Amino acid sequence: MLTLTLESDTPSQPGIPQEKSPLQLALARFSHNRIAIFGLVVLLLLILAAVFAHVIAGYDPIQRNVKDRLQPPSGEYLLG
């Protein structure tokens, strides 16, 4: 009777460094790039603002107030 044993391609022996996956290499390069990190933070903030826009805005974007349309800037309408 023939018995096959499967061994892993990368044995986990102490003292032998394991090869990093392409994802680990990409994340390592990305984490050292300050501009890329800043861009990711800005992108995440924009996504959060889009998701929680109804909470941030606090008013209905479709409802119009025709009576106060041409008012000058005030406490209620900061830009007029």
Rosetta blueprint (number, residue, H / E / L):
1 M L
2 L L
3 T L
4 L L
5 T L
6 L L
7 E L
8 S L
9 D L
10 T L
11 P L
12 S L
13 Q L
14 P L
15 G L
16 I L
17 P L
18 Q L
19 E L
20 K L
21 S L
22 P H
23 L H
24 Q H
25 L H
26 A H
27 L H
28 A H
29 R H
30 F H
31 S H
32 H L
33 N L
34 R H
35 I H
36 A H
37 I H
38 F H
39 G H
40 L H
41 V H
42 V H
43 L H
44 L H
45 L H
46 L H
47 I H
48 L H
49 A H
50 A H
51 V H
52 F L
53 A H
54 H H
55 V H
56 I H
57 A H
58 G L
59 Y L
60 D L
61 P L
62 I L
63 Q L
64 R L
65 N L
66 V L
67 K L
68 D L
69 R L
70 L L
71 Q L
72 P L
73 P L
74 S L
75 G L
76 E L
77 Y L
78 L L
79 L L
80 G L
